[in-house]
């Protein structure tokens, strides 16, 4: 396995989508990022404060990816922070794939090693929240499928 360092465009698109979905007044859109919406509600953060929080979260996601990349490739990366750029809002399926690419190129590399235990707490919280959002997006997509609706609950 060779871990890739994901592009700034990748992280920018995740950031743009998180912001758009959290700020949406449509519950069916907010449902895809419910852990983030719930965090905003429980913490009482304004949308401006939440935007800053999301920026830090995505920065932490990049940092975890960078740690995994450096570990797996025995290489260093001098760029410590994402430079956000204009990016499109992703569809829920694109968001799922973007988050899954991050997980594959970050957590899968670190999970097999003790190095994941040394991740700073801030990055650990971002990892947990990003994985929670990934799970929520996946669940929402699956539950919208015809096959899900038709499948029996008991066998």
Order of alpha helices (4+ residues) and beta strands (2+ residues): alpha-alpha-alpha-alpha-alpha-alpha-alpha-alpha
